[in-house]
Amino acid sequence: MDKLFFLLAPAIAVTTAMLAFAVVPFGQTNRAGDPSGTYQFVIAPERYRHRVHFRRDSLTVYAIIMGGWSSNSKYSLIGAMRSTAQIVSYEIPMGTSILASYF
């Protein structure tokens, strides 16, 4: 097995799963010392949420390929390539549906 990929693949998978919360707004809250202003607890602004989501999904592909490669088995690599092909094939209609919502 490749130890670097074996340790890096789950770290990338967990990181991409946690990045899903970057686009979720957590509600309105008053700022400390400013009773008139409110802001949302969200990492990515609303206009960038779709871009952050697509970039996060593309990083998931790397985690799956590294996981299949790191075990040094041809069957796990074939399974990872199959899963990657499935993820990529689902990203294309998702991207076109988001693109169509802008027009």
N, CA, C and O atoms as a GROMACS GRO file, in nm:
protein
  412
    1MET      N    1   0.084  -0.119   0.000
    1MET     CA    2   0.000   0.000   0.000
    1MET      C    3   0.088   0.124   0.000
    1MET      O    4   0.203   0.119   0.043
    2ASP      N    5   0.035   0.231  -0.047
    2ASP     CA    6   0.103   0.360  -0.045
    2ASP      C    7   0.057   0.435   0.080
    2ASP      O    8  -0.058   0.477   0.088
    3LYS      N    9   0.146   0.452   0.175
    3LYS     CA   10   0.108   0.506   0.306
    3LYS      C   11   0.061   0.651   0.298
    3LYS      O   12  -0.031   0.690   0.370
    4LEU      N   13   0.121   0.731   0.211
    4LEU     CA   14   0.081   0.871   0.199
    4LEU      C   15  -0.063   0.883   0.151
    4LEU      O   16  -0.142   0.956   0.209
    5PHE      N   17  -0.097   0.811   0.044
    5PHE     CA   18  -0.234   0.814  -0.006
    5PHE      C   19  -0.331   0.749   0.091
    5PHE      O   20  -0.446   0.790   0.101
    6PHE      N   21  -0.284   0.646   0.162
    6PHE     CA   22  -0.368   0.576   0.259
    6PHE      C   23  -0.410   0.670   0.372
    6PHE      O   24  -0.522   0.658   0.423
    7LEU      N   25  -0.324   0.761   0.411
    7LEU     CA   26  -0.357   0.857   0.517
    7LEU      C   27  -0.424   0.984   0.462
    7LEU      O   28  -0.504   1.047   0.531
    8LEU      N   29  -0.390   1.020   0.340
    8LEU     CA   30  -0.441   1.144   0.282
    8LEU      C   31  -0.584   1.131   0.230
    8LEU      O   32  -0.661   1.227   0.237
    9ALA      N   33  -0.622   1.015   0.179
    9ALA     CA   34  -0.755   0.996   0.121
    9ALA      C   35  -0.867   1.015   0.223
    9ALA      O   36  -0.962   1.087   0.192
   10PRO      N   37  -0.862   0.955   0.342
   10PRO     CA   38  -0.970   0.982   0.438
   10PRO      C   39  -0.970   1.127   0.488
   10PRO      O   40  -1.076   1.182   0.520
   11ALA      N   41  -0.853   1.188   0.495
   11ALA     CA   42  -0.848   1.328   0.538
   11ALA      C   43  -0.916   1.418   0.436
   11ALA      O   44  -0.988   1.510   0.475
   12ILE      N   45  -0.895   1.393   0.310
   12ILE     CA   46  -0.962   1.473   0.206
   12ILE      C   47  -1.113   1.446   0.207
   12ILE      O   48  -1.192   1.538   0.190
   13ALA      N   49  -1.152   1.321   0.227
   13ALA     CA   50  -1.295   1.288   0.230
   13ALA      C   51  -1.366   1.356   0.347
   13ALA      O   52  -1.476   1.409   0.330
   14VAL      N   53  -1.304   1.356   0.464
   14VAL     CA   54  -1.365   1.423   0.580
   14VAL      C   55  -1.367   1.574   0.561
   14VAL      O   56  -1.464   1.640   0.597
   15THR      N   57  -1.262   1.628   0.504
   15THR     CA   58  -1.256   1.773   0.481
   15THR      C   59  -1.364   1.816   0.383
   15THR      O   60  -1.429   1.919   0.405
   16THR      N   61  -1.384   1.741   0.277
   16THR     CA   62  -1.488   1.778   0.182
   16THR      C   63  -1.627   1.761   0.242
   16THR      O   64  -1.718   1.838   0.208
   17ALA      N   65  -1.645   1.664   0.329
   17ALA     CA   66  -1.774   1.650   0.396
   17ALA      C   67  -1.800   1.768   0.490
   17ALA      O   68  -1.914   1.816   0.500
   18MET      N   69  -1.698   1.815   0.557
   18MET     CA   70  -1.715   1.929   0.647
   18MET      C   71  -1.732   2.061   0.570
   18MET      O   72  -1.793   2.155   0.621
   19LEU      N   73  -1.679   2.067   0.449
   19LEU     CA   74  -1.696   2.189   0.369
   19LEU      C   75  -1.840   2.207   0.321
   19LEU      O   76  -1.876   2.314   0.272
   20ALA      N   77  -1.922   2.104   0.334
   20ALA     CA   78  -2.062   2.118   0.298
   20ALA      C   79  -2.130   2.222   0.386
   20ALA      O   80  -2.226   2.285   0.344
   21PHE      N   81  -2.082   2.240   0.507
   21PHE     CA   82  -2.140   2.339   0.598
   21PHE      C   83  -2.099   2.482   0.563
   21PHE      O   84  -2.150   2.577   0.621
   22ALA      N   85  -2.007   2.497   0.469
   22ALA     CA   86  -1.965   2.632   0.429
   22ALA      C   87  -2.074   2.706   0.354
   22ALA      O   88  -2.074   2.829   0.351
   23VAL      N   89  -2.165   2.635   0.293
   23VAL     CA   90  -2.269   2.698   0.213
   23VAL      C   91  -2.404   2.702   0.284
   23VAL      O   92  -2.502   2.751   0.227
   24VAL      N   93  -2.410   2.650   0.406
   24VAL     CA   94  -2.536   2.647   0.480
   24VAL      C   95  -2.545   2.770   0.570
   24VAL      O   96  -2.460   2.786   0.658
   25PRO      N   97  -2.645   2.856   0.552
   25PRO     CA   98  -2.658   2.970   0.643
   25PRO      C   99  -2.714   2.924   0.777
   25PRO      O  100  -2.806   2.841   0.782
   26PHE      N  101  -2.660   2.977   0.883
   26PHE     CA  102  -2.702   2.936   1.017
   26PHE      C  103  -2.796   3.037   1.082
   26PHE      O  104  -2.827   3.021   1.201
   27GLY      N  105  -2.842   3.138   1.011
   27GLY     CA  106  -2.942   3.229   1.065
   27GLY      C  107  -2.888   3.369   1.087
   27GLY      O  108  -2.769   3.394   1.073
   28GLN      N  109  -2.978   3.459   1.122
   28GLN     CA  110  -2.946   3.600   1.144
   28GLN      C  111  -2.914   3.623   1.291
   28GLN      O  112  -2.979   3.566   1.379
   29THR      N  113  -2.814   3.705   1.318
   29THR     CA  114  -2.774   3.737   1.454
   29THR      C  115  -2.728   3.882   1.459
   29THR      O  116  -2.668   3.931   1.364
   30ASN      N  117  -2.757   3.950   1.568
   30ASN     CA  118  -2.710   4.087   1.586
   30ASN      C  119  -2.560   4.088   1.614
   30ASN      O  120  -2.507   3.999   1.681
   31ARG      N  121  -2.495   4.189   1.562
   31ARG     CA  122  -2.352   4.205   1.589
   31ARG      C  123  -2.332   4.258   1.730
   31ARG      O  124  -2.418   4.328   1.782
   32ALA      N  125  -2.222   4.227   1.789
   32ALA     CA  126  -2.193   4.276   1.924
   32ALA      C  127  -2.167   4.425   1.919
   32ALA      O  128  -2.077   4.471   1.847
   33GLY      N  129  -2.244   4.501   1.993
   33GLY     CA  130  -2.226   4.646   1.998
   33GLY      C  131  -2.299   4.721   1.888
   33GLY      O  132  -2.299   4.844   1.888
   34ASP      N  133  -2.362   4.652   1.795
   34ASP     CA  134  -2.434   4.716   1.686
   34ASP      C  135  -2.575   4.656   1.678
   34ASP      O  136  -2.596   4.558   1.607
   35PRO      N  137  -2.671   4.714   1.751
   35PRO     CA  138  -2.804   4.655   1.755
   35PRO      C  139  -2.881   4.668   1.624
   35PRO      O  140  -2.979   4.597   1.604
   36SER      N  141  -2.840   4.759   1.536
   36SER     CA  142  -2.915   4.777   1.411
   36SER      C  143  -2.872   4.682   1.300
   36SER      O  144  -2.952   4.651   1.212
   37GLY      N  145  -2.749   4.634   1.302
   37GLY     CA  146  -2.698   4.550   1.194
   37GLY      C  147  -2.712   4.402   1.224
   37GLY      O  148  -2.699   4.360   1.339
   38THR      N  149  -2.740   4.325   1.122
   38THR     CA  150  -2.745   4.180   1.136
   38THR      C  151  -2.655   4.117   1.030
   38THR      O  152  -2.626   4.178   0.927
   39TYR      N  153  -2.611   3.997   1.057
   39TYR     CA  154  -2.531   3.924   0.960
   39TYR      C  155  -2.562   3.776   0.973
   39TYR      O  156  -2.614   3.732   1.075
   40GLN      N  157  -2.529   3.701   0.870
   40GLN     CA  158  -2.554   3.557   0.870
   40GLN      C  159  -2.426   3.482   0.905
   40GLN      O  160  -2.316   3.522   0.865
   41PHE      N  161  -2.442   3.375   0.979
   41PHE     CA  162  -2.330   3.286   1.005
   41PHE      C  163  -2.316   3.192   0.886
   41PHE      O  164  -2.377   3.086   0.883
   42VAL      N  165  -2.236   3.230   0.791
   42VAL     CA  166  -2.210   3.148   0.673
   42VAL      C  167  -2.070   3.181   0.624
   42VAL      O  168  -2.027   3.297   0.629
   43ILE      N  169  -1.999   3.081   0.576
   43ILE     CA  170  -1.862   3.102   0.531
   43ILE      C  171  -1.860   3.158   0.390
   43ILE      O  172  -1.790   3.256   0.362
   44ALA      N  173  -1.937   3.098   0.300
   44ALA     CA  174  -1.940   3.142   0.161
   44ALA      C  175  -2.058   3.237   0.139
   44ALA      O  176  -2.170   3.205   0.179
   45PRO      N  177  -2.036   3.353   0.077
   45PRO     CA  178  -2.148   3.441   0.046
   45PRO      C  179  -2.246   3.375  -0.050
   45PRO      O  180  -2.212   3.277  -0.116
   46GLU      N  181  -2.366   3.429  -0.057
   46GLU     CA  182  -2.472   3.365  -0.135
   46GLU      C  183  -2.438   3.353  -0.283
   46GLU      O  184  -2.475   3.255  -0.347
   47ARG      N  185  -2.368   3.452  -0.337
   47ARG     CA  186  -2.339   3.446  -0.481
   47ARG      C  187  -2.231   3.344  -0.515
   47ARG      O  188  -2.215   3.308  -0.632
   48TYR      N  189  -2.156   3.295  -0.415
   48TYR     CA  190  -2.050   3.197  -0.440
   48TYR      C  191  -2.088   3.056  -0.396
   48TYR      O  192  -2.005   2.965  -0.407
   49ARG      N  193  -2.208   3.034  -0.347
   49ARG     CA  194  -2.242   2.904  -0.289
   49ARG      C  195  -2.238   2.791  -0.391
   49ARG      O  196  -2.191   2.682  -0.358
   50HIS      N  197  -2.284   2.815  -0.512
   50HIS     CA  198  -2.282   2.709  -0.612
   50HIS      C  199  -2.139   2.674  -0.651
   50HIS      O  200  -2.107   2.557  -0.673
   51ARG      N  201  -2.055   2.774  -0.661
   51ARG     CA  202  -1.914   2.748  -0.697
   51ARG      C  203  -1.843   2.668  -0.588
   51ARG      O  204  -1.768   2.575  -0.617
   52VAL      N  205  -1.868   2.704  -0.463
   52VAL     CA  206  -1.807   2.631  -0.352
   52VAL      C  207  -1.855   2.486  -0.352
   52VAL      O  208  -1.777   2.394  -0.328
   53HIS      N  209  -1.983   2.466  -0.380
   53HIS     CA  210  -2.039   2.331  -0.381
   53HIS      C  211  -1.976   2.247  -0.493
   53HIS      O  212  -1.941   2.131  -0.470
   54PHE      N  213  -1.962   2.302  -0.612
   54PHE     CA  214  -1.902   2.227  -0.722
   54PHE      C  215  -1.755   2.198  -0.698
   54PHE      O  216  -1.707   2.090  -0.732
   55ARG      N  217  -1.684   2.291  -0.640
   55ARG     CA  218  -1.541   2.265  -0.610
   55ARG      C  219  -1.526   2.159  -0.503
   55ARG      O  220  -1.434   2.077  -0.510
   56ARG      N  221  -1.615   2.160  -0.405
   56ARG     CA  222  -1.611   2.059  -0.300
   56ARG      C  223  -1.639   1.921  -0.360
   56ARG      O  224  -1.574   1.824  -0.324
   57ASP      N  225  -1.736   1.913  -0.450
   57ASP     CA  226  -1.767   1.785  -0.512
   57ASP      C  227  -1.652   1.734  -0.598
   57ASP      O  228  -1.630   1.613  -0.606
   58SER      N  229  -1.580   1.824  -0.662
   58SER     CA  230  -1.468   1.778  -0.744
   58SER      C  231  -1.353   1.726  -0.660
   58SER      O  232  -1.277   1.641  -0.706
   59LEU      N  233  -1.338   1.774  -0.537
   59LEU     CA  234  -1.234   1.722  -0.449
   59LEU      C  235  -1.268   1.583  -0.396
   59LEU      O  236  -1.178   1.505  -0.364
   60THR      N  237  -1.396   1.551  -0.389
   60THR     CA  238  -1.437   1.418  -0.344
   60THR      C  239  -1.386   1.310  -0.439
   60THR      O  240  -1.354   1.200  -0.396
   61VAL      N  241  -1.378   1.342  -0.567
   61VAL     CA  242  -1.328   1.247  -0.666
   61VAL      C  243  -1.183   1.208  -0.635
   61VAL      O  244  -1.146   1.092  -0.647
   62TYR      N  245  -1.102   1.306  -0.596
   62TYR     CA  246  -0.962   1.276  -0.562
   62TYR      C  247  -0.952   1.184  -0.442
   62TYR      O  248  -0.867   1.096  -0.438
   63ALA      N  249  -1.037   1.203  -0.343
   63ALA     CA  250  -1.034   1.118  -0.224
   63ALA      C  251  -1.068   0.974  -0.259
   63ALA      O  252  -1.006   0.881  -0.207
   64ILE      N  253  -1.164   0.955  -0.346
   64ILE     CA  254  -1.205   0.819  -0.384
   64ILE      C  255  -1.095   0.750  -0.465
   64ILE      O  256  -1.065   0.633  -0.442
   65ILE      N  257  -1.036   0.822  -0.559
   65ILE     CA  258  -0.927   0.763  -0.639
   65ILE      C  259  -0.807   0.731  -0.551
   65ILE      O  260  -0.746   0.624  -0.567
   66MET      N  261  -0.771   0.820  -0.460
   66MET     CA  262  -0.658   0.791  -0.370
   66MET      C  263  -0.686   0.672  -0.280
   66MET      O  264  -0.597   0.593  -0.252
   67GLY      N  265  -0.811   0.659  -0.235
   67GLY     CA  266  -0.846   0.543  -0.152
   67GLY      C  267  -0.834   0.412  -0.229
   67GLY      O  268  -0.786   0.313  -0.175
   68GLY      N  269  -0.877   0.412  -0.353
   68GLY     CA  270  -0.863   0.291  -0.434
   68GLY      C  271  -0.719   0.261  -0.471
   68GLY      O  272  -0.680   0.144  -0.477
   69TRP      N  273  -0.641   0.364  -0.496
   69TRP     CA  274  -0.501   0.346  -0.534
   69TRP      C  275  -0.416   0.301  -0.416
   69TRP      O  276  -0.323   0.222  -0.432
   70SER      N  277  -0.448   0.351  -0.296
   70SER     CA  278  -0.361   0.327  -0.181
   70SER      C  279  -0.364   0.183  -0.132
   70SER      O  280  -0.269   0.139  -0.066
   71SER      N  281  -0.469   0.110  -0.162
   71SER     CA  282  -0.476  -0.028  -0.111
   71SER      C  283  -0.391  -0.125  -0.193
   71SER      O  284  -0.371  -0.239  -0.151
   72ASN      N  285  -0.342  -0.082  -0.308
   72ASN     CA  286  -0.255  -0.163  -0.394
   72ASN      C  287  -0.325  -0.290  -0.442
   72ASN      O  288  -0.264  -0.396  -0.455
   73SER      N  289  -0.454  -0.278  -0.466
   73SER     CA  290  -0.531  -0.389  -0.521
   73SER      C  291  -0.600  -0.340  -0.648
   73SER      O  292  -0.656  -0.231  -0.651
   74LYS      N  293  -0.594  -0.423  -0.752
   74LYS     CA  294  -0.654  -0.380  -0.877
   74LYS      C  295  -0.806  -0.372  -0.867
   74LYS      O  296  -0.868  -0.294  -0.939
   75TYR      N  297  -0.866  -0.452  -0.782
   75TYR     CA  298  -1.011  -0.451  -0.769
   75TYR      C  299  -1.061  -0.326  -0.698
   75TYR      O  300  -1.164  -0.270  -0.735
   76SER      N  301  -0.989  -0.282  -0.598
   76SER     CA  302  -1.030  -0.158  -0.532
   76SER      C  303  -1.006  -0.038  -0.622
   76SER      O  304  -1.083   0.059  -0.618
   77LEU      N  305  -0.904  -0.042  -0.704
   77LEU     CA  306  -0.881   0.067  -0.799
   77LEU      C  307  -0.989   0.069  -0.906
   77LEU      O  308  -1.034   0.177  -0.946
   78ILE      N  309  -1.031  -0.047  -0.953
   78ILE     CA  310  -1.141  -0.052  -1.051
   78ILE      C  311  -1.270   0.000  -0.989
   78ILE      O  312  -1.345   0.072  -1.054
   79GLY      N  313  -1.296  -0.036  -0.863
   79GLY     CA  314  -1.414   0.014  -0.794
   79GLY      C  315  -1.410   0.164  -0.774
   79GLY      O  316  -1.511   0.232  -0.786
   80ALA      N  317  -1.291   0.216  -0.744
   80ALA     CA  318  -1.277   0.361  -0.727
   80ALA      C  319  -1.297   0.433  -0.859
   80ALA      O  320  -1.359   0.540  -0.863
   81MET      N  321  -1.246   0.376  -0.968
   81MET     CA  322  -1.267   0.439  -1.099
   81MET      C  323  -1.414   0.434  -1.138
   81MET      O  324  -1.465   0.528  -1.199
   82ARG      N  325  -1.482   0.328  -1.104
   82ARG     CA  326  -1.626   0.318  -1.133
   82ARG      C  327  -1.704   0.421  -1.053
   82ARG      O  328  -1.793   0.487  -1.106
   83SER      N  329  -1.670   0.435  -0.927
   83SER     CA  330  -1.738   0.533  -0.842
   83SER      C  331  -1.709   0.675  -0.888
   83SER      O  332  -1.797   0.761  -0.885
   84THR      N  333  -1.587   0.700  -0.931
   84THR     CA  334  -1.551   0.832  -0.982
   84THR      C  335  -1.626   0.864  -1.110
   84THR      O  336  -1.673   0.976  -1.129
   85ALA      N  337  -1.639   0.767  -1.198
   85ALA     CA  338  -1.714   0.788  -1.321
   85ALA      C  339  -1.861   0.819  -1.291
   85ALA      O  340  -1.923   0.901  -1.358
   86GLN      N  341  -1.914   0.752  -1.191
   86GLN     CA  342  -2.053   0.777  -1.153
   86GLN      C  343  -2.070   0.916  -1.095
   86GLN      O  344  -2.168   0.984  -1.126
   87ILE      N  345  -1.978   0.960  -1.011
   87ILE     CA  346  -1.986   1.094  -0.952
   87ILE      C  347  -1.976   1.201  -1.061
   87ILE      O  348  -2.054   1.296  -1.062
   88VAL      N  349  -1.881   1.184  -1.152
   88VAL     CA  350  -1.863   1.282  -1.259
   88VAL      C  351  -1.985   1.285  -1.351
   88VAL      O  352  -2.027   1.392  -1.396
   89SER      N  353  -2.043   1.168  -1.378
   89SER     CA  354  -2.160   1.166  -1.466
   89SER      C  355  -2.281   1.230  -1.401
   89SER      O  356  -2.369   1.280  -1.471
   90TYR      N  357  -2.288   1.232  -1.269
   90TYR     CA  358  -2.398   1.300  -1.202
   90TYR      C  359  -2.372   1.450  -1.186
   90TYR      O  360  -2.466   1.527  -1.170
   91GLU      N  361  -2.246   1.491  -1.190
   91GLU     CA  362  -2.215   1.634  -1.176
   91GLU      C  363  -2.255   1.712  -1.301
   91GLU      O  364  -2.289   1.830  -1.291
   92ILE      N  365  -2.251   1.651  -1.416
   92ILE     CA  366  -2.283   1.722  -1.540
   92ILE      C  367  -2.430   1.764  -1.544
   92ILE      O  368  -2.456   1.881  -1.572
   93PRO      N  369  -2.527   1.675  -1.519
   93PRO     CA  370  -2.666   1.724  -1.516
   93PRO      C  371  -2.693   1.822  -1.402
   93PRO      O  372  -2.774   1.913  -1.416
   94MET      N  373  -2.625   1.802  -1.288
   94MET     CA  374  -2.644   1.894  -1.177
   94MET      C  375  -2.594   2.033  -1.215
   94MET      O  376  -2.658   2.133  -1.182
   95GLY      N  377  -2.483   2.039  -1.281
   95GLY     CA  378  -2.428   2.169  -1.324
   95GLY      C  379  -2.515   2.237  -1.427
   95GLY      O  380  -2.532   2.359  -1.422
   96THR      N  381  -2.570   2.160  -1.521
   96THR     CA  382  -2.656   2.222  -1.621
   96THR      C  383  -2.789   2.266  -1.560
   96THR      O  384  -2.847   2.365  -1.605
   97SER      N  385  -2.838   2.195  -1.459
   97SER     CA  386  -2.962   2.240  -1.395
   97SER      C  387  -2.939   2.368  -1.315
   97SER      O  388  -3.026   2.454  -1.311
   98ILE      N  389  -2.825   2.380  -1.253
   98ILE     CA  390  -2.793   2.505  -1.181
   98ILE      C  391  -2.771   2.617  -1.281
   98ILE      O  392  -2.814   2.730  -1.257
   99LEU      N  393  -2.707   2.588  -1.392
   99LEU     CA  394  -2.685   2.688  -1.495
   99LEU      C  395  -2.818   2.735  -1.554
   99LEU      O  396  -2.835   2.853  -1.583
  100ALA      N  397  -2.911   2.641  -1.571
  100ALA     CA  398  -3.042   2.677  -1.626
  100ALA      C  399  -3.123   2.762  -1.529
  100ALA      O  400  -3.211   2.837  -1.572
  101SER      N  401  -3.097   2.752  -1.401
  101SER     CA  402  -3.172   2.832  -1.303
  101SER      C  403  -3.130   2.980  -1.308
  101SER      O  404  -3.204   3.066  -1.260
  102TYR      N  405  -3.014   3.010  -1.364
  102TYR     CA  406  -2.971   3.149  -1.375
  102TYR      C  407  -3.039   3.223  -1.490
  102TYR      O  408  -3.042   3.346  -1.490
  103PHE      N  409  -3.094   3.150  -1.588
  103PHE     CA  410  -3.152   3.213  -1.704
  103PHE      C  411  -3.301   3.210  -1.701
  103PHE      O  412  -3.366   3.260  -1.793
   0.00000   0.00000   0.00000
